[in-house]
Amino acid sequence: KIELDIYSPSNSTTSKPLPCNSAKCGPTRGCSPTLNACSYHISKDNNTSTGILVDDILRFGTDTIPQDVVDVPITFGCGNNQTGYYLTHRGLNGVFGLGMDGISVPSVLANKGLTANSFSVCFITDGSGKIKFGDKGSDQQKTTPFNLQKSNPTYNINVTQIVVGNNVTNLGFAANFDSGTATTRLTDPTYSFIVNNFNSRITEKRYYYPSGFILDYCYILSASQSTYTTPNLTFTMKGGSQFTVTVPTVRFEEKVGSVYCLALFKSEGINVIGQNFMTGYRLVFDREEMVLGWQESNCDSTSSKIIPQIRQRAPQQQQQQQPPPPPPNGVVRLSSMTSGLMAVILAVFSHNFIVLS
């Protein structure tokens, strides 16, 4: 269970609006004259957030024993007008920016010399997970290179082969690995190949939801069934390493009984590997080597050999022998360089907390 804190700039002793003339505001952002603050507007998948940018402190804990505390100034958006997912979906109040641009949290930490320019995310089957800044992965992980796009850099990779059950195709595609997207979406012909071969290997009766439900391939379990079997779904990445989707389905309890669906929907635009297909792996986004790494994991950091390096610390923090003190008002603590996340969307603030990527 994630205990949530409420963030309000007026209650934070360290919060300051980002001035309109700040270099971080830039020509693409607006200005709120009444507050003399840089404003923002973001839109993703028909969901929007509008507000102002503020500077405040995020408090991180290290993996060292005893634990050190590192306070890092971060610029983020404090929203006052939300629509769609940001407004209604489960009360989630923000998106944690993990992009390649200089204003994102991983970039800030790396530019300050606090961590390597890399981070990892790890999700388990209930949708929760961990994020670790500075994580470079392990020698045992598999990797594939990112496709570099200077104008709009994303975590884009190439898939060269798809396997569903025992059916193999060399149909290739490029896709963004996006931990902020809950459900994977793919365009044709990739989508049709996967769903048709998946559907042909399912023995349960097809179940049809009302129109408008995004998942098309759903099946109902019999009254005596508690488990079900699905065909393997494996992607071969550029370079030859294989990525097997460990949890390709999602289960719902309906009045008619238990229903499970292939958690994949058809995209009319870009291909996105979402959080659901990442489940069961520690995904390393290495922005130094420009590779995506993955290794099977139960997200238990205590048994992992993957430990981020803290490259510098403030002198007063080096001698700390006591547990870290409570954070000041408005400060969010990420313990052990990790924080419980839901689809890398942080439900922490009454005002929307948008860390810009």
C-alpha positions in Angstrom: 0.0 0.0 0.0 1.3 3.4 -0.9 0.7 6.1 1.6 0.0 9.4 -0.2 1.0 12.9 0.8 -0.7 16.1 -0.3 1.4 18.7 -2.0 0.5 22.4 -1.9 3.0 25.1 -2.9 1.7 27.4 -0.2 2.4 24.8 2.5 6.0 24.1 1.3 8.7 26.3 2.7 10.9 25.5 -0.2 8.5 25.9 -3.1 9.0 28.8 -5.5 7.1 29.5 -8.8 9.4 29.4 -11.8 9.7 33.0 -13.1 8.6 33.7 -16.7 12.0 35.0 -17.6 13.7 31.8 -16.4 15.8 29.9 -19.0 13.9 26.8 -18.1 10.6 28.4 -19.0 11.7 28.7 -22.7 9.9 30.1 -25.7 7.5 27.1 -26.0 5.8 27.8 -22.6 3.4 30.5 -21.6 3.3 32.9 -18.7 0.8 33.5 -15.9 1.0 37.3 -15.4 -1.0 37.3 -12.1 1.5 34.8 -10.6 4.5 35.9 -12.6 5.1 32.2 -13.1 5.9 30.1 -16.2 2.9 28.1 -17.3 2.5 24.8 -19.1 0.0 22.7 -21.0 0.6 19.1 -21.8 -1.6 16.6 -23.7 -1.2 12.9 -23.9 -3.7 10.4 -25.4 -6.5 13.1 -25.1 -5.7 13.7 -21.5 -4.5 17.2 -20.5 -3.0 19.1 -17.6 -2.6 22.9 -17.3 -0.9 24.8 -14.6 2.3 26.5 -13.5 5.9 25.4 -13.1 7.4 25.4 -9.6 10.9 24.7 -8.1 11.0 22.5 -5.0 13.0 19.8 -3.4 12.8 16.1 -3.8 14.4 14.1 -1.0 16.1 10.8 -2.0 17.5 8.1 0.1 20.5 6.1 -1.0 21.2 2.4 -0.9 24.1 2.8 1.4 24.2 1.6 5.0 23.7 3.8 6.9 21.4 5.5 4.5 22.3 9.0 3.3 19.8 11.7 2.3 20.2 13.7 -0.9 18.0 16.8 -1.5 17.7 17.7 -5.1 16.0 20.8 -6.6 13.5 19.8 -9.2 11.3 21.8 -11.6 7.8 20.4 -12.0 4.3 21.3 -13.1 1.6 22.0 -10.5 -1.6 21.6 -12.3 -4.9 23.4 -11.6 -6.9 22.2 -14.6 -7.0 18.5 -15.6 -9.1 16.5 -18.1 -9.5 12.8 -18.9 -7.2 10.3 -17.2 -5.5 12.9 -15.1 -8.8 14.1 -13.6 -10.8 10.9 -13.2 -8.8 7.7 -13.3 -8.4 6.2 -9.8 -7.6 9.6 -8.4 -4.1 9.5 -9.8 -2.6 12.9 -9.7 0.5 13.1 -11.8 3.0 11.8 -14.3 6.6 11.3 -13.4 8.8 12.7 -16.2 11.5 10.2 -17.2 12.3 11.4 -20.7 15.7 12.2 -22.2 15.3 16.0 -22.1 17.4 18.0 -19.6 14.6 19.0 -17.3 13.5 15.4 -16.5 14.4 13.9 -13.1 17.0 11.3 -14.4 18.7 14.1 -16.4 18.8 16.5 -13.4 20.3 13.8 -11.1 22.9 12.8 -13.7 23.8 16.5 -14.5 24.4 17.2 -10.8 26.7 14.2 -10.7 24.5 12.3 -8.2 23.8 9.2 -10.3 24.8 7.6 -13.5 22.7 8.8 -16.4 20.5 5.7 -16.3 17.4 4.4 -14.3 15.4 1.3 -14.0 11.7 0.5 -13.5 10.3 -2.8 -12.3 6.6 -3.8 -12.2 4.9 -6.8 -10.5 1.6 -8.3 -11.3 -0.6 -6.1 -9.2 0.6 -3.1 -11.1 2.9 -1.6 -8.4 6.6 -1.4 -8.8 9.8 0.5 -8.2 12.0 3.0 -9.8 15.8 3.3 -9.2 17.8 6.2 -10.4 21.4 5.5 -11.4 20.8 1.9 -12.1 23.0 0.5 -14.9 21.7 -3.0 -14.7 23.8 -6.2 -14.5 26.1 -8.2 -16.6 23.4 -10.8 -17.0 20.8 -8.5 -18.5 19.9 -8.6 -22.2 20.0 -5.4 -24.2 18.9 -3.7 -27.4 19.9 -0.3 -28.8 17.7 2.7 -28.8 16.8 4.3 -32.1 18.1 7.9 -31.8 15.8 10.6 -32.9 17.3 14.0 -32.4 14.2 16.0 -32.9 12.1 14.0 -30.4 14.2 11.5 -28.5 12.3 8.6 -27.1 13.0 5.1 -25.8 12.4 3.6 -29.2 13.6 0.1 -30.1 13.3 -2.3 -33.1 11.6 -5.7 -33.0 12.8 -8.1 -35.7 10.7 -11.2 -35.0 7.5 -12.2 -33.3 6.6 -15.6 -31.8 3.1 -16.5 -30.7 2.9 -20.1 -29.5 4.9 -22.0 -32.2 4.0 -19.5 -35.0 7.0 -17.3 -36.0 7.1 -14.3 -38.3 9.9 -12.0 -39.3 7.5 -9.1 -39.3 9.4 -6.2 -37.8 8.3 -3.0 -36.2 9.7 -0.1 -34.1 8.1 0.7 -30.7 8.4 3.1 -27.8 9.0 1.5 -24.4 6.8 3.8 -22.3 6.4 3.0 -18.6 3.8 5.8 -18.4 1.4 3.9 -20.7 -0.6 1.3 -18.9 -1.6 -1.0 -21.8 0.4 -1.9 -24.9 -0.9 -0.8 -28.2 0.3 -1.9 -31.7 -0.5 -1.1 -35.3 -1.4 -3.4 -38.1 -0.1 -5.8 -39.4 1.7 -6.5 -36.1 -1.5 -6.3 -34.0 -3.5 -8.7 -36.3 -0.7 -11.3 -36.4 -0.5 -11.4 -32.6 -4.3 -11.4 -31.8 -5.2 -13.9 -34.5 -2.6 -16.4 -33.5 -3.3 -15.8 -29.8 -7.1 -16.3 -30.4 -6.6 -19.5 -32.4 -4.8 -21.2 -29.4 -7.4 -20.3 -26.7 -9.9 -23.0 -25.7 -12.2 -20.8 -23.5 -15.3 -19.3 -25.0 -15.0 -15.8 -26.4 -16.5 -13.0 -24.4 -17.7 -9.7 -26.0 -17.8 -6.5 -24.0 -20.0 -3.6 -25.1 -18.7 -1.4 -27.9 -16.1 1.1 -26.7 -14.1 -1.4 -24.6 -10.6 -1.1 -25.8 -9.7 -4.8 -25.5 -11.2 -7.0 -28.2 -10.0 -10.5 -27.4 -11.6 -11.6 -24.1 -12.6 -15.0 -22.8 -14.8 -16.4 -20.0 -13.7 -19.0 -17.6 -16.0 -21.9 -16.7 -17.4 -22.1 -13.2 -14.9 -24.8 -12.3 -11.9 -22.9 -13.6 -9.5 -20.9 -11.5 -6.6 -20.7 -13.9 -6.0 -20.6 -17.6 -3.2 -21.1 -20.1 -2.1 -18.8 -22.9 0.4 -19.2 -25.7 3.9 -17.7 -25.3 4.4 -14.2 -26.8 8.0 -13.4 -27.5 9.7 -10.5 -29.3 13.2 -10.8 -30.8 14.9 -7.4 -30.5 17.5 -5.9 -32.7 20.8 -7.6 -31.8 19.1 -11.0 -31.3 18.0 -10.9 -27.6 14.5 -12.2 -26.8 11.9 -10.5 -24.7 9.1 -12.8 -23.5 5.9 -11.1 -22.3 5.3 -12.7 -18.9 1.8 -11.3 -18.3 0.0 -10.9 -21.6 -3.5 -10.9 -20.1 -5.6 -9.1 -17.6 -8.4 -10.6 -15.6 -11.8 -9.1 -14.6 -14.6 -10.3 -12.4 -18.0 -9.9 -14.1 -21.5 -10.9 -13.2 -21.2 -13.8 -15.7 -18.0 -15.0 -14.0 -14.2 -14.5 -14.5 -13.1 -13.0 -17.8 -9.6 -12.6 -19.1 -8.4 -10.5 -22.0 -5.3 -10.2 -24.1 -4.1 -6.8 -22.8 -3.3 -5.4 -26.2 -5.3 -2.9 -28.3 -5.0 -1.7 -31.8 -3.3 1.6 -32.4 -3.9 3.9 -35.4 -0.7 5.8 -34.7 2.5 4.6 -33.1 3.5 1.3 -31.4 3.9 1.5 -27.7 5.1 -1.2 -25.3 3.3 -0.3 -22.1 3.7 -1.1 -18.5 1.6 -4.4 -18.7 4.1 -6.0 -21.1 7.0 -4.9 -18.9 5.7 -6.8 -15.8 8.2 -9.3 -14.3 11.3 -7.5 -15.6 13.7 -4.9 -14.3 13.9 -2.6 -17.3 17.0 -0.5 -17.5 16.9 2.7 -19.5 20.6 3.4 -20.0 21.0 6.9 -21.5 24.8 6.7 -21.4 25.1 3.5 -23.5 21.8 4.3 -25.2 20.5 0.8 -24.7 17.4 -0.8 -23.1 18.3 -3.6 -20.7 16.0 -6.2 -19.2 16.3 -9.1 -16.7 13.6 -11.1 -15.1 13.0 -9.8 -11.6 10.4 -10.0 -8.7 11.4 -6.3 -8.0 12.9 -7.3 -4.6 15.8 -4.8 -4.4 17.3 -6.6 -1.4 18.2 -9.6 -3.5 19.3 -7.7 -6.5 23.0 -7.1 -7.4 22.0 -3.9 -9.2 23.0 -1.0 -6.9 23.1 2.6 -8.2 26.2 4.6 -7.6 26.0 7.9 -5.7 28.9 9.9 -7.2 29.0 12.8 -4.9 27.3 13.9 -1.6 27.2 17.1 0.4 29.8 17.0 3.1 27.2 17.3 5.9 25.5 14.2 4.7 28.5 11.9 4.7 28.6 11.7 8.5 24.9 11.0 9.0 24.4 7.9 11.2 20.8 8.3 12.2 17.7 7.4 10.1 16.7 10.2 7.7 14.6 12.9 9.3 11.0 13.6 8.3 10.9 15.6 5.0 10.1 19.3 5.2 6.6 20.4 4.2 5.9 19.7 0.6 8.9 17.4 0.1 8.5 13.9 -1.3 10.8 11.2 -0.1 11.8 8.4 -2.4 13.3 5.7 -0.1 16.4 3.8 -1.1 16.4 5.7 -4.4 13.1 3.9 -5.1 9.4 4.8 -4.8 6.3 2.7 -5.2 4.8 3.6 -8.5 1.7 2.7 -10.4 2.4 2.8 -14.2 5.0 5.4 -13.2 2.1 7.7 -12.3 2.6 9.2 -8.8 -0.6 9.6 -6.8 0.9 12.1 -4.3 -0.5 15.5 -4.7 -3.9 17.3 -4.6 -2.5 19.6 -7.2 -1.3 17.7 -10.2 2.4 17.0 -10.0 3.8 16.8 -13.6 7.6 16.3 -13.8 8.3 17.4 -17.3 10.2 15.2 -19.6 
